[in-house]
């Protein structure tokens, strides 16, 4: 993400949302990338992407600039995933 131009929100509605900081909180993008509550979201510097985890037992790496999922790790845990650290 360039110069912290975006805010990211994620939650119980299974959606990841990107908001513009400079356009009065305008919603830029809404993504359905999980099938259960998203519990954490982090920025990864290299490659430049966002990683999310969910109670659906998946981790998704998502390229915000190109709007494409880079990698999905499915059912890596017996129960939902609560947090990510990088």
N, C-alpha and C positions, 0 to 999 in steps of 0.2 A: 504494500500500500504506500502510495506516495504521500509524504508530508502529513500524515494523519488527517487526510481529507474525509475519511469515512468513519462512521460509528457502526458497530455491528451489534445486533441484538438477537437473542435466541431464547427459546422457551418452551413452554408446555404445549404450544400449538404445532410443534414439530418443524417450524419454519426458521430459517436464517434470514435476517433482513439487513440490508445495507442502507444507511442514511447519509445524506450529505450534511456535513457540519456547516458549510458555507451557504447553503440554499434553504435556510430556515427549517432545517430538519426534514427536507424533502425525501420521501422514500424513493430510492434508486432501483432497488432490486429486492425481490422476495423469492426465496428458494425453498422448495420442498425436497430436502435431501435426506431426511430421516423418517422413520415410521413410528417414532415415539418421542417423548420429551428430550430436547437437547439440553444437556447438563453443563457443557463447557465449550468454550470457543477460544482459540488462541491464534495469534499471528506467528507465522513461521517466516523467517527472513530469507532463507535460501533452501529450496526455491521459494519465491515470494508467493505465499498462499495463506489460507486460513485452514485450521484443522478444527473439526467439531467432534464431539462424542455424544452418545445418546443412551437412553435406557433400552434402545433397540439392539444393543450389543455391537454397534458399529462405530468406526472412526472414519471420517471422510476428510480428505485433503482437497481443498477447493481453490482454484485459481480465480480470484476476484476480477482481475483485469480482463481475462478472456472468457469468464463465466462458464467454466467447465470443471467438472470433478476430475482431479488428477489420479486419485487412488481411493479405493474403499476397502477397508479391512473389516470383514464381516465376522460376526460371532466369535470374536477373539476372547470373550469372557463368558462365564456361565450365566452371569446376571448383567444388568445394564452397567454402562461405564459412567462414572460420576465426574472424573476430572482428567485433564491432560497436563503434562509438564514438558517443557522443551528446554 
